[in-house]
């Protein structure tokens, strides 16, 4: 099974080697036909603490690195 890749914005870099990435998805409500925005936060591994709050990044699934980390930062997303 291929690994998922998501794009999001770094919302926190307070922890060592970890960033919190907020990923937003948009979809049409099945009944109301209105566009809905939902966001979810993922904790991602950042080996060298290179990413700061506000950076647009791409994250990829990986084997568990800790209790909460199942993602690692792939690269900076092109804006």
mmCIF file of the N, C-alpha and C atoms, coordinates in Angstrom:
data_MODEL
# 
_entry.id   MODEL 
# 
loop_
_atom_site.group_PDB 
_atom_site.id 
_atom_site.type_symbol 
_atom_site.label_atom_id 
_atom_site.label_alt_id 
_atom_site.label_comp_id 
_atom_site.label_asym_id 
_atom_site.label_entity_id 
_atom_site.label_seq_id 
_atom_site.pdbx_PDB_ins_code 
_atom_site.Cartn_x 
_atom_site.Cartn_y 
_atom_site.Cartn_z 
_atom_site.occupancy 
_atom_site.B_iso_or_equiv 
_atom_site.pdbx_formal_charge 
_atom_site.auth_seq_id 
_atom_site.auth_comp_id 
_atom_site.auth_asym_id 
_atom_site.auth_atom_id 
_atom_site.pdbx_PDB_model_num 
ATOM 1   N N  . UNK A 1 1  ? 0.848   -1.182 0.000  1.00 0.00 ? 1  UNK A N  1 
ATOM 2   C CA . UNK A 1 1  ? 0.000   0.000  0.000  1.00 0.00 ? 1  UNK A CA 1 
ATOM 3   C C  . UNK A 1 1  ? 0.893   1.245  0.000  1.00 0.00 ? 1  UNK A C  1 
ATOM 4   N N  . UNK A 1 2  ? 0.613   2.221  -0.868 1.00 0.00 ? 2  UNK A N  1 
ATOM 5   C CA . UNK A 1 2  ? 1.456   3.418  -0.929 1.00 0.00 ? 2  UNK A CA 1 
ATOM 6   C C  . UNK A 1 2  ? 1.272   4.292  0.312  1.00 0.00 ? 2  UNK A C  1 
ATOM 7   N N  . UNK A 1 3  ? 2.313   5.044  0.626  1.00 0.00 ? 3  UNK A N  1 
ATOM 8   C CA . UNK A 1 3  ? 2.266   5.951  1.763  1.00 0.00 ? 3  UNK A CA 1 
ATOM 9   C C  . UNK A 1 3  ? 1.523   7.216  1.367  1.00 0.00 ? 3  UNK A C  1 
ATOM 10  N N  . UNK A 1 4  ? 0.725   7.721  2.284  1.00 0.00 ? 4  UNK A N  1 
ATOM 11  C CA . UNK A 1 4  ? -0.023  8.945  2.013  1.00 0.00 ? 4  UNK A CA 1 
ATOM 12  C C  . UNK A 1 4  ? 0.879   10.162 2.178  1.00 0.00 ? 4  UNK A C  1 
ATOM 13  N N  . UNK A 1 5  ? 0.638   11.163 1.360  1.00 0.00 ? 5  UNK A N  1 
ATOM 14  C CA . UNK A 1 5  ? 1.348   12.437 1.446  1.00 0.00 ? 5  UNK A CA 1 
ATOM 15  C C  . UNK A 1 5  ? 0.302   13.533 1.598  1.00 0.00 ? 5  UNK A C  1 
ATOM 16  N N  . UNK A 1 6  ? 0.463   14.369 2.612  1.00 0.00 ? 6  UNK A N  1 
ATOM 17  C CA . UNK A 1 6  ? -0.475  15.459 2.879  1.00 0.00 ? 6  UNK A CA 1 
ATOM 18  C C  . UNK A 1 6  ? 0.269   16.786 2.891  1.00 0.00 ? 6  UNK A C  1 
ATOM 19  N N  . UNK A 1 7  ? -0.450  17.858 2.576  1.00 0.00 ? 7  UNK A N  1 
ATOM 20  C CA . UNK A 1 7  ? 0.113   19.214 2.614  1.00 0.00 ? 7  UNK A CA 1 
ATOM 21  C C  . UNK A 1 7  ? -0.572  19.996 3.721  1.00 0.00 ? 7  UNK A C  1 
ATOM 22  N N  . UNK A 1 8  ? 0.217   20.766 4.452  1.00 0.00 ? 8  UNK A N  1 
ATOM 23  C CA . UNK A 1 8  ? -0.355  21.553 5.530  1.00 0.00 ? 8  UNK A CA 1 
ATOM 24  C C  . UNK A 1 8  ? 0.569   22.670 5.957  1.00 0.00 ? 8  UNK A C  1 
ATOM 25  N N  . UNK A 1 9  ? 0.179   23.335 7.043  1.00 0.00 ? 9  UNK A N  1 
ATOM 26  C CA . UNK A 1 9  ? 0.923   24.474 7.567  1.00 0.00 ? 9  UNK A CA 1 
ATOM 27  C C  . UNK A 1 9  ? 1.382   24.138 8.982  1.00 0.00 ? 9  UNK A C  1 
ATOM 28  N N  . UNK A 1 10 ? 2.643   24.444 9.280  1.00 0.00 ? 10 UNK A N  1 
ATOM 29  C CA . UNK A 1 10 ? 3.181   24.204 10.619 1.00 0.00 ? 10 UNK A CA 1 
ATOM 30  C C  . UNK A 1 10 ? 2.528   25.175 11.596 1.00 0.00 ? 10 UNK A C  1 
ATOM 31  N N  . UNK A 1 11 ? 1.921   24.632 12.667 1.00 0.00 ? 11 UNK A N  1 
ATOM 32  C CA . UNK A 1 11 ? 1.250   25.467 13.663 1.00 0.00 ? 11 UNK A CA 1 
ATOM 33  C C  . UNK A 1 11 ? 2.033   25.536 14.968 1.00 0.00 ? 11 UNK A C  1 
ATOM 34  N N  . UNK A 1 12 ? 2.967   24.580 15.180 1.00 0.00 ? 12 UNK A N  1 
ATOM 35  C CA . UNK A 1 12 ? 3.767   24.599 16.395 1.00 0.00 ? 12 UNK A CA 1 
ATOM 36  C C  . UNK A 1 12 ? 5.099   23.909 16.137 1.00 0.00 ? 12 UNK A C  1 
ATOM 37  N N  . UNK A 1 13 ? 6.164   24.501 16.714 1.00 0.00 ? 13 UNK A N  1 
ATOM 38  C CA . UNK A 1 13 ? 7.481   23.872 16.641 1.00 0.00 ? 13 UNK A CA 1 
ATOM 39  C C  . UNK A 1 13 ? 8.145   23.878 18.015 1.00 0.00 ? 13 UNK A C  1 
ATOM 40  N N  . UNK A 1 14 ? 7.333   23.856 19.069 1.00 0.00 ? 14 UNK A N  1 
ATOM 41  C CA . UNK A 1 14 ? 7.830   23.979 20.438 1.00 0.00 ? 14 UNK A CA 1 
ATOM 42  C C  . UNK A 1 14 ? 8.621   22.759 20.890 1.00 0.00 ? 14 UNK A C  1 
ATOM 43  N N  . UNK A 1 15 ? 8.257   21.576 20.440 1.00 0.00 ? 15 UNK A N  1 
ATOM 44  C CA . UNK A 1 15 ? 8.923   20.357 20.895 1.00 0.00 ? 15 UNK A CA 1 
ATOM 45  C C  . UNK A 1 15 ? 10.172  20.056 20.068 1.00 0.00 ? 15 UNK A C  1 
ATOM 46  N N  . UNK A 1 16 ? 11.108  19.360 20.668 1.00 0.00 ? 16 UNK A N  1 
ATOM 47  C CA . UNK A 1 16 ? 12.355  18.989 20.013 1.00 0.00 ? 16 UNK A CA 1 
ATOM 48  C C  . UNK A 1 16 ? 12.097  17.923 18.945 1.00 0.00 ? 16 UNK A C  1 
ATOM 49  N N  . UNK A 1 17 ? 12.545  18.156 17.723 1.00 0.00 ? 17 UNK A N  1 
ATOM 50  C CA . UNK A 1 17 ? 12.433  17.239 16.584 1.00 0.00 ? 17 UNK A CA 1 
ATOM 51  C C  . UNK A 1 17 ? 10.986  16.923 16.206 1.00 0.00 ? 17 UNK A C  1 
ATOM 52  N N  . UNK A 1 18 ? 10.055  17.796 16.566 1.00 0.00 ? 18 UNK A N  1 
ATOM 53  C CA . UNK A 1 18 ? 8.639   17.571 16.258 1.00 0.00 ? 18 UNK A CA 1 
ATOM 54  C C  . UNK A 1 18 ? 7.987   18.878 15.829 1.00 0.00 ? 18 UNK A C  1 
ATOM 55  N N  . UNK A 1 19 ? 7.156   18.799 14.810 1.00 0.00 ? 19 UNK A N  1 
ATOM 56  C CA . UNK A 1 19 ? 6.318   19.938 14.429 1.00 0.00 ? 19 UNK A CA 1 
ATOM 57  C C  . UNK A 1 19 ? 4.872   19.463 14.375 1.00 0.00 ? 19 UNK A C  1 
ATOM 58  N N  . UNK A 1 20 ? 3.963   20.369 14.669 1.00 0.00 ? 20 UNK A N  1 
ATOM 59  C CA . UNK A 1 20 ? 2.542   20.083 14.536 1.00 0.00 ? 20 UNK A CA 1 
ATOM 60  C C  . UNK A 1 20 ? 2.073   20.720 13.235 1.00 0.00 ? 20 UNK A C  1 
ATOM 61  N N  . UNK A 1 21 ? 1.478   19.905 12.365 1.00 0.00 ? 21 UNK A N  1 
ATOM 62  C CA . UNK A 1 21 ? 1.055   20.366 11.045 1.00 0.00 ? 21 UNK A CA 1 
ATOM 63  C C  . UNK A 1 21 ? -0.469  20.297 10.965 1.00 0.00 ? 21 UNK A C  1 
ATOM 64  N N  . UNK A 1 22 ? -1.089  21.408 10.591 1.00 0.00 ? 22 UNK A N  1 
ATOM 65  C CA . UNK A 1 22 ? -2.535  21.463 10.412 1.00 0.00 ? 22 UNK A CA 1 
ATOM 66  C C  . UNK A 1 22 ? -2.852  21.249 8.935  1.00 0.00 ? 22 UNK A C  1 
ATOM 67  N N  . UNK A 1 23 ? -3.621  20.202 8.655  1.00 0.00 ? 23 UNK A N  1 
ATOM 68  C CA . UNK A 1 23 ? -3.986  19.857 7.281  1.00 0.00 ? 23 UNK A CA 1 
ATOM 69  C C  . UNK A 1 23 ? -5.478  20.135 7.098  1.00 0.00 ? 23 UNK A C  1 
ATOM 70  N N  . UNK A 1 24 ? -5.800  20.931 6.073  1.00 0.00 ? 24 UNK A N  1 
ATOM 71  C CA . UNK A 1 24 ? -7.198  21.296 5.811  1.00 0.00 ? 24 UNK A CA 1 
ATOM 72  C C  . UNK A 1 24 ? -7.715  20.554 4.593  1.00 0.00 ? 24 UNK A C  1 
ATOM 73  N N  . UNK A 1 25 ? -8.927  20.021 4.696  1.00 0.00 ? 25 UNK A N  1 
ATOM 74  C CA . UNK A 1 25 ? -9.548  19.387 3.538  1.00 0.00 ? 25 UNK A CA 1 
ATOM 75  C C  . UNK A 1 25 ? -10.904 20.030 3.290  1.00 0.00 ? 25 UNK A C  1 
ATOM 76  N N  . UNK A 1 26 ? -11.283 20.081 2.044  1.00 0.00 ? 26 UNK A N  1 
ATOM 77  C CA . UNK A 1 26 ? -12.560 20.687 1.664  1.00 0.00 ? 26 UNK A CA 1 
ATOM 78  C C  . UNK A 1 26 ? -13.407 19.654 0.938  1.00 0.00 ? 26 UNK A C  1 
ATOM 79  N N  . UNK A 1 27 ? -14.685 19.640 1.242  1.00 0.00 ? 27 UNK A N  1 
ATOM 80  C CA . UNK A 1 27 ? -15.587 18.711 0.578  1.00 0.00 ? 27 UNK A CA 1 
ATOM 81  C C  . UNK A 1 27 ? -16.987 19.304 0.564  1.00 0.00 ? 27 UNK A C  1 
ATOM 82  N N  . UNK A 1 28 ? -17.814 18.787 -0.298 1.00 0.00 ? 28 UNK A N  1 
ATOM 83  C CA . UNK A 1 28 ? -19.195 19.251 -0.411 1.00 0.00 ? 28 UNK A CA 1 
ATOM 84  C C  . UNK A 1 28 ? -20.088 18.419 0.502  1.00 0.00 ? 28 UNK A C  1 
ATOM 85  N N  . UNK A 1 29 ? -20.907 19.099 1.305  1.00 0.00 ? 29 UNK A N  1 
ATOM 86  C CA . UNK A 1 29 ? -21.826 18.411 2.190  1.00 0.00 ? 29 UNK A CA 1 
ATOM 87  C C  . UNK A 1 29 ? -22.841 17.638 1.354  1.00 0.00 ? 29 UNK A C  1 
ATOM 88  N N  . UNK A 1 30 ? -23.096 16.380 1.683  1.00 0.00 ? 30 UNK A N  1 
ATOM 89  C CA . UNK A 1 30 ? -23.966 15.562 0.836  1.00 0.00 ? 30 UNK A CA 1 
ATOM 90  C C  . UNK A 1 30 ? -25.414 16.053 0.735  1.00 0.00 ? 30 UNK A C  1 
ATOM 91  N N  . UNK A 1 31 ? -25.932 16.687 1.788  1.00 0.00 ? 31 UNK A N  1 
ATOM 92  C CA . UNK A 1 31 ? -27.329 17.140 1.766  1.00 0.00 ? 31 UNK A CA 1 
ATOM 93  C C  . UNK A 1 31 ? -27.418 18.628 1.437  1.00 0.00 ? 31 UNK A C  1 
ATOM 94  N N  . UNK A 1 32 ? -26.616 19.434 2.105  1.00 0.00 ? 32 UNK A N  1 
ATOM 95  C CA . UNK A 1 32 ? -26.710 20.883 1.959  1.00 0.00 ? 32 UNK A CA 1 
ATOM 96  C C  . UNK A 1 32 ? -26.007 21.418 0.710  1.00 0.00 ? 32 UNK A C  1 
ATOM 97  N N  . UNK A 1 33 ? -25.128 20.614 0.103  1.00 0.00 ? 33 UNK A N  1 
ATOM 98  C CA . UNK A 1 33 ? -24.367 21.023 -1.092 1.00 0.00 ? 33 UNK A CA 1 
ATOM 99  C C  . UNK A 1 33 ? -23.528 22.267 -0.833 1.00 0.00 ? 33 UNK A C  1 
ATOM 100 N N  . UNK A 1 34 ? -23.101 22.420 0.414  1.00 0.00 ? 34 UNK A N  1 
ATOM 101 C CA . UNK A 1 34 ? -22.281 23.553 0.805  1.00 0.00 ? 34 UNK A CA 1 
ATOM 102 C C  . UNK A 1 34 ? -20.846 23.060 0.987  1.00 0.00 ? 34 UNK A C  1 
ATOM 103 N N  . UNK A 1 35 ? -19.864 23.863 0.602  1.00 0.00 ? 35 UNK A N  1 
ATOM 104 C CA . UNK A 1 35 ? -18.468 23.476 0.776  1.00 0.00 ? 35 UNK A CA 1 
ATOM 105 C C  . UNK A 1 35 ? -18.077 23.611 2.240  1.00 0.00 ? 35 UNK A C  1 
ATOM 106 N N  . UNK A 1 36 ? -17.587 22.523 2.799  1.00 0.00 ? 36 UNK A N  1 
ATOM 107 C CA . UNK A 1 36 ? -17.203 22.463 4.209  1.00 0.00 ? 36 UNK A CA 1 
ATOM 108 C C  . UNK A 1 36 ? -15.681 22.396 4.301  1.00 0.00 ? 36 UNK A C  1 
ATOM 109 N N  . UNK A 1 37 ? -15.093 23.133 5.266  1.00 0.00 ? 37 UNK A N  1 
ATOM 110 C CA . UNK A 1 37 ? -13.651 23.066 5.519  1.00 0.00 ? 37 UNK A CA 1 
ATOM 111 C C  . UNK A 1 37 ? -13.431 22.380 6.857  1.00 0.00 ? 37 UNK A C  1 
ATOM 112 N N  . UNK A 1 38 ? -12.661 21.316 6.857  1.00 0.00 ? 38 UNK A N  1 
ATOM 113 C CA . UNK A 1 38 ? -12.305 20.625 8.101  1.00 0.00 ? 38 UNK A CA 1 
ATOM 114 C C  . UNK A 1 38 ? -10.798 20.553 8.188  1.00 0.00 ? 38 UNK A C  1 
ATOM 115 N N  . UNK A 1 39 ? -10.271 20.702 9.382  1.00 0.00 ? 39 UNK A N  1 
ATOM 116 C CA . UNK A 1 39 ? -8.827  20.615 9.557  1.00 0.00 ? 39 UNK A CA 1 
ATOM 117 C C  . UNK A 1 39 ? -8.505  19.588 10.632 1.00 0.00 ? 39 UNK A C  1 
ATOM 118 N N  . UNK A 1 40 ? -7.322  19.002 10.506 1.00 0.00 ? 40 UNK A N  1 
ATOM 119 C CA . UNK A 1 40 ? -6.854  18.018 11.460 1.00 0.00 ? 40 UNK A CA 1 
ATOM 120 C C  . UNK A 1 40 ? -5.377  18.258 11.692 1.00 0.00 ? 40 UNK A C  1 
ATOM 121 N N  . UNK A 1 41 ? -4.927  18.050 12.925 1.00 0.00 ? 41 UNK A N  1 
ATOM 122 C CA . UNK A 1 41 ? -3.528  18.276 13.263 1.00 0.00 ? 41 UNK A CA 1 
ATOM 123 C C  . UNK A 1 41 ? -2.784  16.947 13.301 1.00 0.00 ? 41 UNK A C  1 
ATOM 124 N N  . UNK A 1 42 ? -1.584  16.953 12.724 1.00 0.00 ? 42 UNK A N  1 
ATOM 125 C CA . UNK A 1 42 ? -0.714  15.788 12.738 1.00 0.00 ? 42 UNK A CA 1 
ATOM 126 C C  . UNK A 1 42 ? 0.615   16.188 13.359 1.00 0.00 ? 42 UNK A C  1 
ATOM 127 N N  . UNK A 1 43 ? 1.203   15.296 14.164 1.00 0.00 ? 43 UNK A N  1 
ATOM 128 C CA . UNK A 1 43 ? 2.532   15.522 14.720 1.00 0.00 ? 43 UNK A CA 1 
ATOM 129 C C  . UNK A 1 43 ? 3.518   14.829 13.804 1.00 0.00 ? 43 UNK A C  1 
ATOM 130 N N  . UNK A 1 44 ? 4.496   15.578 13.317 1.00 0.00 ? 44 UNK A N  1 
ATOM 131 C CA . UNK A 1 44 ? 5.439   15.053 12.333 1.00 0.00 ? 44 UNK A CA 1 
ATOM 132 C C  . UNK A 1 44 ? 6.882   15.196 12.836 1.00 0.00 ? 44 UNK A C  1 
ATOM 133 N N  . UNK A 1 45 ? 7.711   14.251 12.434 1.00 0.00 ? 45 UNK A N  1 
ATOM 134 C CA . UNK A 1 45 ? 9.118   14.232 12.830 1.00 0.00 ? 45 UNK A CA 1 
ATOM 135 C C  . UNK A 1 45 ? 9.912   15.235 11.988 1.00 0.00 ? 45 UNK A C  1 
ATOM 136 N N  . UNK A 1 46 ? 10.662  16.081 12.657 1.00 0.00 ? 46 UNK A N  1 
ATOM 137 C CA . UNK A 1 46 ? 11.515  17.086 12.013 1.00 0.00 ? 46 UNK A CA 1 
ATOM 138 C C  . UNK A 1 46 ? 12.914  16.923 12.594 1.00 0.00 ? 46 UNK A C  1 
ATOM 139 N N  . UNK A 1 47 ? 13.754  16.157 11.921 1.00 0.00 ? 47 UNK A N  1 
ATOM 140 C CA . UNK A 1 47 ? 15.059  15.738 12.443 1.00 0.00 ? 47 UNK A CA 1 
ATOM 141 C C  . UNK A 1 47 ? 15.931  16.891 12.924 1.00 0.00 ? 47 UNK A C  1 
ATOM 142 N N  . UNK A 1 48 ? 16.058  17.948 12.130 1.00 0.00 ? 48 UNK A N  1 
ATOM 143 C CA . UNK A 1 48 ? 17.003  19.028 12.444 1.00 0.00 ? 48 UNK A CA 1 
ATOM 144 C C  . UNK A 1 48 ? 16.344  20.311 12.925 1.00 0.00 ? 48 UNK A C  1 
ATOM 145 N N  . UNK A 1 49 ? 15.073  20.268 13.276 1.00 0.00 ? 49 UNK A N  1 
ATOM 146 C CA . UNK A 1 49 ? 14.333  21.454 13.730 1.00 0.00 ? 49 UNK A CA 1 
ATOM 147 C C  . UNK A 1 49 ? 14.445  22.595 12.721 1.00 0.00 ? 49 UNK A C  1 
ATOM 148 N N  . UNK A 1 50 ? 14.249  22.283 11.436 1.00 0.00 ? 50 UNK A N  1 
ATOM 149 C CA . UNK A 1 50 ? 14.420  23.289 10.389 1.00 0.00 ? 50 UNK A CA 1 
ATOM 150 C C  . UNK A 1 50 ? 13.144  24.051 10.066 1.00 0.00 ? 50 UNK A C  1 
ATOM 151 N N  . UNK A 1 51 ? 11.994  23.525 10.413 1.00 0.00 ? 51 UNK A N  1 
ATOM 152 C CA . UNK A 1 51 ? 10.717  24.147 10.022 1.00 0.00 ? 51 UNK A CA 1 
ATOM 153 C C  . UNK A 1 51 ? 10.159  24.972 11.168 1.00 0.00 ? 51 UNK A C  1 
ATOM 154 N N  . UNK A 1 52 ? 9.636   26.145 10.804 1.00 0.00 ? 52 UNK A N  1 
ATOM 155 C CA . UNK A 1 52 ? 9.111   27.083 11.794 1.00 0.00 ? 52 UNK A CA 1 
ATOM 156 C C  . UNK A 1 52 ? 7.621   27.296 11.572 1.00 0.00 ? 52 UNK A C  1 
ATOM 157 N N  . UNK A 1 53 ? 6.973   27.951 12.526 1.00 0.00 ? 53 UNK A N  1 
ATOM 158 C CA . UNK A 1 53 ? 5.538   28.219 12.451 1.00 0.00 ? 53 UNK A CA 1 
ATOM 159 C C  . UNK A 1 53 ? 5.230   29.042 11.204 1.00 0.00 ? 53 UNK A C  1 
ATOM 160 N N  . UNK A 1 54 ? 4.220   28.605 10.450 1.00 0.00 ? 54 UNK A N  1 
ATOM 161 C CA . UNK A 1 54 ? 3.816   29.320 9.246  1.00 0.00 ? 54 UNK A CA 1 
ATOM 162 C C  . UNK A 1 54 ? 4.344   28.705 7.969  1.00 0.00 ? 54 UNK A C  1 
ATOM 163 N N  . UNK A 1 55 ? 5.318   27.798 8.050  1.00 0.00 ? 55 UNK A N  1 
ATOM 164 C CA . UNK A 1 55 ? 5.853   27.145 6.854  1.00 0.00 ? 55 UNK A CA 1 
ATOM 165 C C  . UNK A 1 55 ? 4.826   26.174 6.265  1.00 0.00 ? 55 UNK A C  1 
ATOM 166 N N  . UNK A 1 56 ? 4.701   26.175 4.940  1.00 0.00 ? 56 UNK A N  1 
ATOM 167 C CA . UNK A 1 56 ? 3.878   25.185 4.254  1.00 0.00 ? 56 UNK A CA 1 
ATOM 168 C C  . UNK A 1 56 ? 4.757   23.974 3.958  1.00 0.00 ? 56 UNK A C  1 
ATOM 169 N N  . UNK A 1 57 ? 4.344   22.811 4.453  1.00 0.00 ? 57 UNK A N  1 
ATOM 170 C CA . UNK A 1 57 ? 5.161   21.605 4.305  1.00 0.00 ? 57 UNK A CA 1 
ATOM 171 C C  . UNK A 1 57 ? 4.323   20.450 3.779  1.00 0.00 ? 57 UNK A C  1 
ATOM 172 N N  . UNK A 1 58 ? 5.020   19.424 3.286  1.00 0.00 ? 58 UNK A N  1 
ATOM 173 C CA . UNK A 1 58 ? 4.389   18.165 2.901  1.00 0.00 ? 58 UNK A CA 1 
ATOM 174 C C  . UNK A 1 58 ? 4.869   17.098 3.875  1.00 0.00 ? 58 UNK A C  1 
ATOM 175 N N  . UNK A 1 59 ? 3.954   16.263 4.368  1.00 0.00 ? 59 UNK A N  1 
ATOM 176 C CA . UNK A 1 59 ? 4.313   15.206 5.306  1.00 0.00 ? 59 UNK A CA 1 
ATOM 177 C C  . UNK A 1 59 ? 3.949   13.855 4.699  1.00 0.00 ? 59 UNK A C  1 
ATOM 178 N N  . UNK A 1 60 ? 4.688   12.821 5.091  1.00 0.00 ? 60 UNK A N  1 
ATOM 179 C CA . UNK A 1 60 ? 4.482   11.480 4.559  1.00 0.00 ? 60 UNK A CA 1 
ATOM 180 C C  . UNK A 1 60 ? 4.363   10.505 5.730  1.00 0.00 ? 60 UNK A C  1 
ATOM 181 N N  . UNK A 1 61 ? 3.540   9.484  5.532  1.00 0.00 ? 61 UNK A N  1 
ATOM 182 C CA . UNK A 1 61 ? 3.368   8.453  6.539  1.00 0.00 ? 61 UNK A CA 1 
ATOM 183 C C  . UNK A 1 61 ? 4.670   7.692  6.757  1.00 0.00 ? 61 UNK A C  1 
ATOM 184 N N  . UNK A 1 62 ? 4.882   7.237  7.985  1.00 0.00 ? 62 UNK A N  1 
ATOM 185 C CA . UNK A 1 62 ? 6.067   6.433  8.277  1.00 0.00 ? 62 UNK A CA 1 
ATOM 186 C C  . UNK A 1 62 ? 5.747   5.499  9.442  1.00 0.00 ? 62 UNK A C  1 
ATOM 187 N N  . UNK A 1 63 ? 6.690   4.656  9.775  1.00 0.00 ? 63 UNK A N  1 
ATOM 188 C CA . UNK A 1 63 ? 6.542   3.796  10.948 1.00 0.00 ? 63 UNK A CA 1 
ATOM 189 C C  . UNK A 1 63 ? 6.514   4.673  12.193 1.00 0.00 ? 63 UNK A C  1 
ATOM 190 N N  . UNK A 1 64 ? 5.850   4.234  13.264 1.00 0.00 ? 64 UNK A N  1 
ATOM 191 C CA . UNK A 1 64 ? 5.766   5.063  14.471 1.00 0.00 ? 64 UNK A CA 1 
ATOM 192 C C  . UNK A 1 64 ? 7.133   5.461  15.013 1.00 0.00 ? 64 UNK A C  1 
ATOM 193 N N  . UNK A 1 65 ? 7.311   6.766  15.233 1.00 0.00 ? 65 UNK A N  1 
ATOM 194 C CA . UNK A 1 65 ? 8.560   7.293  15.795 1.00 0.00 ? 65 UNK A CA 1 
ATOM 195 C C  . UNK A 1 65 ? 8.432   7.463  17.310 1.00 0.00 ? 65 UNK A C  1 
ATOM 196 N N  . UNK A 1 66 ? 7.210   7.693  17.788 1.00 0.00 ? 66 UNK A N  1 
ATOM 197 C CA . UNK A 1 66 ? 6.946   7.849  19.216 1.00 0.00 ? 66 UNK A CA 1 
ATOM 198 C C  . UNK A 1 66 ? 5.462   7.539  19.441 1.00 0.00 ? 66 UNK A C  1 
ATOM 199 N N  . UNK A 1 67 ? 4.977   7.854  20.625 1.00 0.00 ? 67 UNK A N  1 
ATOM 200 C CA . UNK A 1 67 ? 3.574   7.570  20.950 1.00 0.00 ? 67 UNK A CA 1 
ATOM 201 C C  . UNK A 1 67 ? 2.602   8.295  20.022 1.00 0.00 ? 67 UNK A C  1 
ATOM 202 N N  . UNK A 1 68 ? 2.951   9.520  19.613 1.00 0.00 ? 68 UNK A N  1 
ATOM 203 C CA . UNK A 1 68 ? 2.016   10.317 18.810 1.00 0.00 ? 68 UNK A CA 1 
ATOM 204 C C  . UNK A 1 68 ? 2.472   10.565 17.379 1.00 0.00 ? 68 UNK A C  1 
ATOM 205 N N  . UNK A 1 69 ? 3.749   10.283 17.070 1.00 0.00 ? 69 UNK A N  1 
ATOM 206 C CA . UNK A 1 69 ? 4.279   10.622 15.744 1.00 0.00 ? 69 UNK A CA 1 
ATOM 207 C C  . UNK A 1 69 ? 4.245   9.441  14.792 1.00 0.00 ? 69 UNK A C  1 
ATOM 208 N N  . UNK A 1 70 ? 3.467   9.572  13.696 1.00 0.00 ? 70 UNK A N  1 
ATOM 209 C CA . UNK A 1 70 ? 3.411   8.572  12.635 1.00 0.00 ? 70 UNK A CA 1 
ATOM 210 C C  . UNK A 1 70 ? 3.682   9.194  11.275 1.00 0.00 ? 70 UNK A C  1 
ATOM 211 N N  . UNK A 1 71 ? 4.165   10.429 11.278 1.00 0.00 ? 71 UNK A N  1 
ATOM 212 C CA . UNK A 1 71 ? 4.427   11.180 10.049 1.00 0.00 ? 71 UNK A CA 1 
ATOM 213 C C  . UNK A 1 71 ? 5.802   11.798 10.132 1.00 0.00 ? 71 UNK A C  1 
ATOM 214 N N  . UNK A 1 72 ? 6.415   12.068 8.989  1.00 0.00 ? 72 UNK A N  1 
ATOM 215 C CA . UNK A 1 72 ? 7.655   12.840 8.973  1.00 0.00 ? 72 UNK A CA 1 
ATOM 216 C C  . UNK A 1 72 ? 7.581   13.871 7.857  1.00 0.00 ? 72 UNK A C  1 
ATOM 217 N N  . UNK A 1 73 ? 8.282   14.987 8.065  1.00 0.00 ? 73 UNK A N  1 
ATOM 218 C CA . UNK A 1 73 ? 8.253   16.082 7.098  1.00 0.00 ? 73 UNK A CA 1 
ATOM 219 C C  . UNK A 1 73 ? 9.048   15.647 5.858  1.00 0.00 ? 73 UNK A C  1 
ATOM 220 N N  . UNK A 1 74 ? 8.418   15.781 4.707  1.00 0.00 ? 74 UNK A N  1 
ATOM 221 C CA . UNK A 1 74 ? 9.042   15.380 3.459  1.00 0.00 ? 74 UNK A CA 1 
ATOM 222 C C  . UNK A 1 74 ? 9.841   16.540 2.864  1.00 0.00 ? 74 UNK A C  1 
ATOM 223 N N  . UNK A 1 75 ? 9.194   17.691 2.734  1.00 0.00 ? 75 UNK A N  1 
ATOM 224 C CA . UNK A 1 75 ? 9.842   18.867 2.152  1.00 0.00 ? 75 UNK A CA 1 
ATOM 225 C C  . UNK A 1 75 ? 8.943   20.068 2.346  1.00 0.00 ? 75 UNK A C  1 
ATOM 226 N N  . UNK A 1 76 ? 9.459   21.225 1.980  1.00 0.00 ? 76 UNK A N  1 
ATOM 227 C CA . UNK A 1 76 ? 8.658   22.452 1.995  1.00 0.00 ? 76 UNK A CA 1 
ATOM 228 C C  . UNK A 1 76 ? 7.753   22.422 0.775  1.00 0.00 ? 76 UNK A C  1 
ATOM 229 N N  . UNK A 1 77 ? 6.470   22.670 0.976  1.00 0.00 ? 77 UNK A N  1 
ATOM 230 C CA . UNK A 1 77 ? 5.524   22.679 -0.143 1.00 0.00 ? 77 UNK A CA 1 
ATOM 231 C C  . UNK A 1 77 ? 5.713   23.938 -0.973 1.00 0.00 ? 77 UNK A C  1 
ATOM 232 N N  . UNK A 1 78 ? 5.611   23.808 -2.289 1.00 0.00 ? 78 UNK A N  1 
ATOM 233 C CA . UNK A 1 78 ? 5.715   24.964 -3.164 1.00 0.00 ? 78 UNK A CA 1 
ATOM 234 C C  . UNK A 1 78 ? 4.432   25.761 -3.085 1.00 0.00 ? 78 UNK A C  1 
ATOM 235 N N  . UNK A 1 79 ? 4.563   27.041 -2.883 1.00 0.00 ? 79 UNK A N  1 
ATOM 236 C CA . UNK A 1 79 ? 3.387   27.892 -2.726 1.00 0.00 ? 79 UNK A CA 1 
ATOM 237 C C  . UNK A 1 79 ? 2.807   28.295 -4.061 1.00 0.00 ? 79 UNK A C  1 
# 
